[in-house]
Amino acid sequence: MTTRLRLTLLLLAACLSPPWAAASDPGDLPHFAHKDGRHAFVVDGAPFLILGGQCGNSSAWPSELPGVWSAVERMHANTLEAPVYWEQFEAAEGTFDTSNVDALIQGAREHGVRLVLLWFGTWKNGSAHYLPLWMKAKPGTYPKITGKNGLLVDSPSPHYPATLEADTRAFRALMRHLKTFDAAHTVILVQVENEAGAWNSIRDYSPTAQAIFEGPVPGELLGALGLASRAGGDWQAVFGPDADEFFHAWSVAHFIGQVAAAGKEEYALPMYANAALRDPIAPGPAGTYESGGPTDNVLAIWKAAAPALDVLSPDIYQNDNAKYRRVLDLYARPDNPLLVPETGGSAWYAHMLFAAIGRGAVGWAPFGIDRGVDAAPAGASRRPDEDPLAALGLDYRIVAPVMREVARLNFEGRLQAVAEDKDVPTQALGFGRWQAVVSYGISRFGSGTPRGNPEPIGGAIIGSTGEDEFLVAGRSCRVDFRVADAASRAQREFLRVEEGTYEDGAFRVIRIWNGDQTDWGLNFGSGPVALRVRLRSY
Ligand code: DGJ
């Protein structure tokens, strides 16, 4: 091949490359790609969807990992989310014990899954319970916040350099270790702290904090919020009734942003922070929910304060369709990929994976998959005899085989997915000249009336893979198509419906569906079925 021909071919390949590929090859660091307000989490050079599970808080110890891996396998998850405990990682000041994290990485490799590490550092659910003992022994150096009544509150203060320095040093050590120990990128993402903020006080009212509160609002925050004209104003003057809450949000986020930035200097894996949510539809006043974390009302403050964080994520324990959807809407933003790092564990929660995918999620994970000591998923309603993993496993067996295609089509804006809503037995999705109709609770034969499943657990994923061609997967539903133009007399015909699997991005046909399997629409149960559907009208 001549040099000129080679150059021409390279140029052509570059022009034809998908947007995420420009910055990545297999082996590159996981990273986020952004296009037209959509996002992809790029792992091994292509969009990846975290089909995850988070282990219980005290389960990331070698003694507990067999149970954790068993849960991961039963769910057919592709990613485990597991904590790294500061109290274990730096039990002796300045000495870092990587044994727990190494066991996680080795186990993940043996099980062929990826890891999201959760840095349980200064904050864990608003408290400082994971501080090493040598820090707990010096409460004056690493203080808690002071409530309005002058009493100490069980939450670390973000205002003390010693705490920030200690956390930053430990987190740097963790990231430095990952860089050398994990060249294969088994760890794809890191959560910095856990549900940071404070319960039982809106902010720190200590004299130290008060002095900062009475000082000027940082110019970078004013600029980011379009309030540059208020330069020089203190928090109360600029933010009025929101001042206490916004002050704490900025202070916590600024602290965590510095920890994240230092970690990235060592090893630039993508990073995120998670939020204990406020009610997404009827939020009460500040003080009725955790204050200072990335709740929906302070996302702009967090973005300005912690640019090193790639994602601000909701932990969704809202056992209600409208609320769950509202949370997805609030966190799926052009400046924020949607990642649900924690959610409840029940058949109902499991079906909300479809809603998350429909909103463009790059990852989703129920909490407490190993059902360890503290693993009871909050908000989950299930019978005591019911193994939630049975339901969760079914969902991942449906989505896992099409994971890469779902992530890619979502990034390209060519995918829609829906979860069943109580009392809504039919959902219609527009795809240009076609409309996809998803029905729940309809008999496999005949065109009867859909009544909804006894419990709303169905869902469907439909991606446009070409002219008149779709990828369809689903659970406990029927999917059919019709010509979108209601005035048209044209009818749809299934030209070909193929069940198959994806191998290296190519669809391999297992069998052709026809007869009873297509005459009434495409019926999905609880098994893993991916269909390539070609349509025409007559
Ligand atoms: C949310 C926290 O982020 C988790 O670590 C765990 O404590 C769960 N709540 C318990 O439901």
Residues whose N, C-alpha, C, O or C-beta is under 5 A from the ligand:
A	BS01	DGJ	E195 D374 A376 P377 A378
